[in-house]
Structures are given as C-alpha cells and as structure tokens.
Amino acid sequence: MSHHWVYAFAAGAADGNAGMKNLLGGKGANLAEMSSLGLPVPPGFTITTEACVHYYKNSQTFPDGLEAEVAQALKRLEATTGKGFGSVDNPLLVSVRSGARASMPGMMDTVLNLGLNDATIDGLAKLTGDRRFALDCYRRFITMYSNVVLGVSHHGFEDILDDHKDRLGITIDTDLTAEDWTRVIADYKAKVKADLGHDFPQDPQDQLWGAVKAVFGSWMNDRAKFYRKMHDIPEDWGTAVNIQSMVFGNMGDTSATGVAFTRNPSNGDANLYGEFLLNAQGEDVVAGIRTPQALTRRAREEMGDRQPSMQEALPEVFAQFESTVDTLEKHYRDVQDVEFTVEQGKLFMLQTRNAKRTSKAALKIAVDMAREGLITPQEALMRIEPSSFDQLLHPMLDPKAERTIIAKGLPASPGAASGKIVFTADDAVRLAAAGEEVILVRDETSPEDIHGMHAARAIVTARGGMTSHAAVVARGMGRPCVSGAGELQIYTERGEFSTRGQTFKYGDIVTLDGSTGEIYKGSIRMIEPEFSDDFHQIMTWADEFRTLKVLANAETPTDAHTAKGFGAEGIGLCRTEHMFFDDERITAVREMILADDEAGRRKALAKIQPMQKADFVELLSIMDGLPVTIRLLDPPLHEFLPHTPEDIKHVAEVTEVSEEKLYKRTKELSETNPMLGWRGCRLGITFPEIYESQLRALFEAACDLVKQGKSPKPDIMHPLVATREEMAKLTTMTHAIAREVIEASGVALEYKVGTMIELPRAALLADRLAETAEFFSFGTNDLTQTTYGISRDDSGRFLNPYIEAGIFDKDPFVSLDQDGVGALIKMAAEKGKATRPDIKLGICGEHGGDPASIEFCHKAGLNYVSCSPYRVPVARLAAAQAAIRNA
C-alpha cells in the first residue's frame, strides 16, 4: 500500500526528506532528513498536512485509511523500540507535536508522555527503577493533556501543586517524593472529573486520537490565526502531526534537555548559543518556568553564572552534541535552531529548523557564511528579508545619556525602546491603538499574548531564558526584548512591579535596551544607528547584481543628504509644493491665489521665485551629476488657503485683503472632489504663469551651477497629464523657457521633460504621450486611487473588513495591485517604448519601497524605483533579489 497519510522515520532511514515541507511540515521534514543523515533521532511517524486540510474541509473528520495507516506505523514503532503501546511491562510512550510548513513557535499545541495511565505507570517505574520519575511523568502528562485536549485550565493544577508544596514546606518540584506525587495525581484526577464529569482517559488509543484532534484544532486557535495573519501564512496549508517515541531528560543527573542555536541569533556571532536544564523535560526550557543554564563554559563565564554549563556537567555528551550540530549547520547551510534531550548520558535530537534571527544577526551570518564558502554572495543576499532593514536603521540609546538602571535581565532581542508600562496584552493593544508607545511587562509571555507583543514597542519578562517564547517571538517581530529579569516582582492585578526597592505603576515610563538586557527609569535619548562592515558588504553585493536604479523621494536638503548617505542614485520625485508650505512662503502663495488677475498673480510669484531658485540650487548641488526629477505644482489650490477663522484673520492682516473677500475666495475655490479637480497640469495650463515661474527658477538655478563647474541633471515632470494635447502644450512651454534662460546665461544644459502617469487614460494612451514625453514616472499612489476609484484618505473604513473577508489580499496602497494597476503600468511601458525606444521609466509612489512591488518593476522592465530616503537600502536589496530570482 502506498503511504498516503503517514510517513515514518527512524535513525538511518525515513520515508520523507527535507524537501517535503509542504506535505510533512517543517518539523516532520527535518526529522526525516536528520534520520537519513544517521543522527540520533527518536523513531516516530508524521501525519501529513493533507490530513489536516481534509479534516477542515470535511466537517472535522479524519480521512479514510488514516486510522489503519497510524495503526500500522505504531506497530513498526513498537518493533523498532521493542516496547508496546499500552503495555504494562514495557510501555511505549510518545510525544504528539504540531508542525506547519512555516515555523510558528509556540502557537500550536504539544502533548508529552502520552500512553501513560494507572497501569503503564507501574511498568515505567519498574523499568527505570525510579517510581518517583514515573509519577513525575504522569503528573506532567495529566496537566498537559487535560489542558491541551480536554480544555481544563492549567492554573487549577498549579494551585493543587502549590497547596501540596506549602503543606510539605518545600519550594522546588524535585523535592517531592513518590508518595507526595501519588497524592498530587489523585487530586489532579479528581479535578478533571469535577470539571468534566468523566474520568481522565485511560485507554492509550483514545489518548492518541484525542491529541491528534487537538493538534489539528490548534491550527485554528486565535493565537495561531493572528500569527498567520501577521506573517502572511495561508490558512489552507494546515499542520502536520509528529508522533515520536519519548526520550526522557528527567531521569536524574545524567539526563537533560535543551535548546540551542548553532550561532548567536541576536548578534550573529559564530558561537554555540542556547541553554539546557539538568533532569528536566523540554517544555520546562521553552515555557520559561525554570531559569536554565548555559551550554558552554564561555557563555557561563560571560553571563557570570554559577551553575555548571553543559560542557562542564556532561563533557562527553557535549562533545558529541557539538559535532552533531556542526554536521547539521553544514548540511542545511544555515543556522539551525535545535531541540535535544539527553537520556541517562545518551544524546537524542528532537528537532532542527532554520533559526529565526534578528536583522543584525541575519546580516552578519549571511556575510560570514559567504566568506566561509558555505553559501554564495547571491544566496547571502537572498537570506535577508529586505523589510528587516527597518530594524537595522532603528535608533539605539545614546551612550552619553544619563540613565538610572532599575533591573537587569537577559538580552533577548536587540534594539532600544521607551514607553508606558502595561501588564496585559489587551491593555497593550488598547493604548497602542490610542497612539501611545507601550512596553509590555509580563511574568512570562504565552502564545495568547501575541497580539499585545505585536502592539508593544518592546517586551519585558521576569521569567524565561533567551529561548523562551517571548525571546523567539520578539526576535522574529523585530521588537526589543529583555527576558528573565528575575528581580522584577510583578503584580498584574494591581498593575505594578517592584524592583530594587522602587515601585513602578501602570502608565509609568521605562526604557529598555534589548542588546544589554538593562531596564531604565524614564525615557532616555536615542541616537541614529551606525552601519557595520557587514551592512556595507551586503549593499556592495546588492549593487553588483541589481539592474534597477534606486532613487529617493526628497524635497529638503536633509532628506537629500540622508538619501545620498543610504546610496540613492538621484532624486526620483521632488514635490515642489512641499517647498511652498513653509511659514514664510505660504503668505506669498496665498497672495497669488487670492489675486484677481494675472498681473496680481505674477506680482506674488515674483516673491516666491527667488526662494524656489535657492531650493533648487541646494538640491541640484547635493545631487551633483545625478538626476533630480522636479514635479511642478500638483495639489489643488484650496490646500493653500486658510480654513479656520483664526487663520483667515491672520492672512487678512498680512495680505491686506478683507476677511469677506477671503471667505468668498475660499468658497469659490472649494471643490467637492479636489483629488479629481483643478490640480496638477490643469493648474499649469489655466494659470501658465505658475509653471513658468517654477521653470524659470529651476533653469536659472541649474545654469548658475553649470557656471560653478557643477553638472546638474534636472528632469521636469508634469503631473496628472491625461491627453496628448496637454503633454504637447506643456513640453512646448518648458522648452521655450529653457531656451530663453540657457541662451541668456550662455551655458550648455541637458534636461528632460516627462510626465507622471497617475490616470488610467494616460496609461491607455501612453504611445501618444511619448511623442513629446521623454520619461514616464508612475505615481502609483494616485494611479491606484484612480484605477480602483478608492480615496486613500477614506479607505481605512472598509479596507480591513475587505482584507479579513479575503476580497483583497493586501492593502493596495501598501503593496502594488499587480493584476489591475500593474497591467496599466506594463501597457504604458510597452506603448511608451513603441513610440520612443529610449524612454526612461520609473515609479515614485510609496510602492517604490515595497519589496513585492519592486520585483514587479524589475519584471516590467522599468529603469528605476524611487522611495523615501530610509527605504533606499531596502529597495537596493529588494532590487538585487528580484534580479537574482528572475535571472
């Protein structure tokens, strides 16, 4: 029979391999791969993701044949291990774990020690000669299974255990004797019966199918849904279920469990990073209930820890572990995040996956691996999420700033942040929605807190290590995080925490530094980041492979300098109206709009022209030798007018125009739909003196610079053109003024005239526009508005419901609509080239910094993208990735 729903694996052989992630999930595929590599993996089998998809498509029922295949796989597992599932003498116990295609740490459910009941527990006790250990496993299984499968809250079990500990006067679980555990278990079972009205299930088969159902069920829990939405993971992927024979890290002092990364996922250092616990089970490390110990002596010394490291406590196993993870890193050619257990001196690998890492670490690791020859420079570029550069360009604490430290924990995720403290995820979401910056403070985070972690600027936990849920999720989200800050006494109900003799309440401001693990009182000054050699190396490689040029949208000298510092190859959009909104200038602009005739307008424009000329001189000289695209005045006139009574009074005084006249003029100019009104080139054609004044300022500025030995490269862009006649008329006007200014100054100046394509008609008739336009720049913000007939300013009300209902995949203003708007861009590009083969093509909307939109531009054959200055490195990397992916 062909394996359809179930794939088995055991050390040395497996039905699947690492390439089968879609079918076996990430965890199952990697368990199969590690087994084939001959690594010590406890044997088991994987139920495919297709079974989960079937389960949800068929009103939560299992597919035909699944039960028979599972029964067969269990028989094979019994033969491999020499144990029996449900056997009283030699019981086979299994773990049941989820495993989706994409790693979703902590979002779905796990059950350990399955197969234990009142009878098999005696077998386990006899076999191991340790009744206390067997009972410890049973109480863990009851707690976990009751919580995950039967829906009984784990808090109740914790309360029972705390009562027993108080009664016995002990504080640590390991001090309970076998007799103590027997009493605890009796109380646990009584609680299950009281809550559910039936006994805790004793039949191992019932237990197994209950757990499989629970794992499938957890694919659709709230936290998993939220995580998928945040990381764009499709709902129809489903999760696999991995059933694996148990190995025990809680069988005494030669047993242990741990989590390790083959390199440091916070800063990228090439050292083994992670932690372990002696005499414990895996969930103890990840759940952050006990604070773990370091893996290596070096890490222990760096952290000033007293507890022995794994290297010191279990030297032989550690040596084997080190060579195993080295094999894994070389095999997968990427940093691995592994879970392992040592059972009485014998090593077992439970999982490996490509590690989640911070942007800073991703950068260093990619460059290091390329230099080590493990991967190529192209692969190094493909390993970095372009959007993660945002994290690298983030501020850090100013080393010179005064600071008062209030607590110290582990540096779990880098970056610095200040904000108001909140103690629950819901509060974090509520305050963040009101525009507050918040820091989420918890004893430990659980997957239920994911929405609050996303809303917070940073996260602090009192318990848990560097591989706890909080740390892993924060690193993936790019949120700074300090974990294991044990000196914080947190009182969630009262909304306060105390530390070092001080109390901090809900809403108080603190600052934390996720790179050092320190928490400070109040807010602290931040500084802009420095760029590492790794950053420069990646950017150098990116520039070698990309074919798209990357320009920036900039109007001010500051923006232009920033953009140039980030490697921009010119300015792709200078919005001249931004230069008009300056306090000194707006008065002259208003005077122009309020003028009754052309003479009045020209008089006001004469005041503005020298100011514009000075701006152009500055921008063109910063970008000396690089193209600068100047967009002539675009917004509707009413945007410049005063609207409030105070404003009107003020303008009336300055312009010496009566308030009545101002009111009347404002009314005359107001439009029902100004974005489709009297704006852009429609202004330049009806009031040509406005564009003439701007063009004169620009050409005079450029000619002055040529005289100074500089080489300005202005491109003049006419906005909102819809017809061939508009383009022709504006081009003629531009050339006439250029000729006049250039002849008068006696220099040679090259420039281009083009248009911004932001109307569907312009795209449809681009071949006609190209008769006079030498370049097209797609204004994708407006083109998206006019193609959809959606106003960007008002769309917030229905966009989210549309995205949730699956009508839109993404917000079309964030990521370019490649089907609709994209089709217009492709058509305009082809038509433009048909008329003018050397036409220059680019985009300058917000989409110019979005990686998916950049890839579209690469494929559509555009010459450049233009984006905001801080997005320039993102765009350079995304353009390189597009070139590599489509080579």
Secondary structure as UniProt FT lines:
FT   STRAND          6..10
FT   TURN            11..12
FT   STRAND          13..14
FT   HELIX           18..20
FT   HELIX           21..36
FT   TURN            37..38
FT   STRAND          44..47
FT   HELIX           49..57
FT   TURN            58..60
FT   TURN            64..65
FT   HELIX           66..81
FT   TURN            85..86
FT   STRAND          94..100
FT   TURN            105..107
FT   STRAND          110..114
FT   TURN            118..119
FT   HELIX           120..128
FT   HELIX           131..148
FT   TURN            149..150
FT   HELIX           154..168
FT   HELIX           173..175
FT   HELIX           178..196
FT   HELIX           204..218
FT   TURN            219..220
FT   HELIX           222..230
FT   TURN            231..232
FT   HELIX           235..237
FT   STRAND          239..245
FT   TURN            253..254
FT   STRAND          256..261
FT   TURN            265..267
FT   STRAND          273..278
FT   HELIX           282..286
FT   TURN            287..288
FT   STRAND          293..294
FT   HELIX           297..303
FT   HELIX           310..313
FT   HELIX           315..332
FT   STRAND          336..343
FT   TURN            344..345
FT   STRAND          346..354
FT   HELIX           359..371
FT   TURN            372..373
FT   HELIX           377..382
FT   HELIX           386..388
FT   HELIX           389..392
FT   STRAND          396..397
FT   TURN            399..400
FT   STRAND          405..408
FT   STRAND          410..413
FT   STRAND          416..422
FT   HELIX           425..433
FT   TURN            434..435
FT   STRAND          438..442
FT   HELIX           447..449
FT   HELIX           450..455
FT   STRAND          458..461
FT   TURN            466..467
FT   HELIX           469..477
FT   STRAND          481..483
FT   TURN            486..487
FT   STRAND          489..491
FT   TURN            492..495
FT   STRAND          496..499
FT   TURN            500..501
FT   STRAND          502..505
FT   TURN            506..507
FT   STRAND          509..513
FT   TURN            514..517
FT   STRAND          518..521
FT   STRAND          526..527
FT   HELIX           533..545
FT   STRAND          549..553
FT   HELIX           557..565
FT   TURN            566..567
FT   STRAND          571..575
FT   HELIX           576..580
FT   HELIX           583..594
FT   HELIX           598..622
FT   TURN            623..625
FT   STRAND          627..631
FT   HELIX           637..640
FT   HELIX           645..655
FT   HELIX           659..669
FT   HELIX           674..676
FT   HELIX           681..686
FT   HELIX           688..707
FT   TURN            708..709
FT   STRAND          713..718
FT   TURN            719..720
FT   HELIX           724..745
FT   STRAND          752..757
FT   HELIX           760..764
FT   HELIX           766..769
FT   TURN            770..772
FT   STRAND          775..778
FT   HELIX           780..788
FT   TURN            792..795
FT   HELIX           796..804
FT   TURN            805..806
FT   TURN            812..814
FT   TURN            818..820
FT   HELIX           821..835
FT   TURN            837..838
FT   STRAND          840..843
FT   HELIX           846..849
FT   HELIX           851..859
FT   TURN            860..861
FT   STRAND          864..867
FT   HELIX           869..871
FT   HELIX           872..885
//
